[in-house]
């Protein structure tokens, strides 16, 4: 899973925390892997699940000065999936 994190003006958000999780059977969230965006706001994480025909991950993004964001991405294991985010600045 890969993507880019930008602000409302399209500028990259560097150093944003990227959290990949999967739903747990009891409606809890189980963290899978954590990374950070690079200087251009890009991230890439290997998020393959065993041998399922289709996998789903909840991706959450946190960055200082921005409202956290999340989305669910579905993908075929072994294939790349893109999930981009536009973060909203906290109201001052």
Secondary structure, 3 states (H helix, E strand, C coil): CEEEEEECCCCECCCCEEEEEEECCCCCEEEEEEEECCCCCEEECCCCCCCCCCEEEEEEEECCCECCEEEEEEECCCCCCECCEEECECCC
